């Protein structure tokens, strides 16, 4: 393919040979072998050089695309060339924002931001261990998963706590707490907190289960998860529904929704984000990401007085 494209570009077998650092005879043999396989002539020889036949003209753009695909495939696995693959649960939350900020500070680092279809920590740890991703952002240590046994020493997989994200109450304008400047977890008792998409066996499922048990909250995951937009629409029209969101979660809604993000206080529930990676991963950009997370996103209390709540299992 490369030989055919080179001949088509230069119009000369000799020039293509010089470009590819092979002999002119080798160029002729490669073209002849491909023509034999295809059963058509790709070039005609003229006094001016090699000219594409009609079949050659039809074949050329596909050959170029195949070469581009091959180059991309090689680049994605070649050390120092492929993008740094980092997994987040979804692209709205605080860890995705951290990645955007990292890329802003290191624009030369090519990033491939992926999700694992909202799978739990076990799946993310397995992907890091297998090398299909370079790093993942997760809450580690949830009792509903076995991921805690797989990090920080075993199989060369490491974990570091990087961000304690405060939670907020999100309501529509008709909710009884909509006008509050802040609320306590105790004030949420008796109110319906709707959080669709909580999956059994996931770290966020374990987080909300312990949060509900700690403060006697009614967290409801019943019903299909039609996505964030549907949730925001439901909150805007309801006088009883509310939900919990991370302070770093980026949400956009129509102005007429008039939704309210209300801080939680005394204590502030915080979600413990960690980064997971393989200690022996040779990707040259991974140390830069880890340094950035260490310096720019170290865990910090949501309030100076330290009145925060975290699950007992958080690593």
Secondary structure, 3 states (H helix, E strand, C coil): CHHHHHHHHHCCHHHHHHHHCCCHHHHHHHHHHHHHHHCCCCEEEECCEEEECHHHHHHHHHHHHHHHHHHHHHHCCCCCCCCEEEECCCCCCHHHHHHHHHHHHCCCCCEEEECCCCCCHHHHHHHHHHCCCCEEEECCCCCCCCHHHHCCCHHHEEEEEEEEEEEEEEECCCCCCCCCCEEEHHHHCCCEEECCCCCCCCHHHHHHHHHHHHHCCEEECCCCCCCHHHHHHHHHHCCCEEEEEECCCCCCCCHHHCCEEEEEECCEEEEEEEEEEECCCCCCCHHHHHHHHHHHCCCCCCCCCCCEECCCCCC
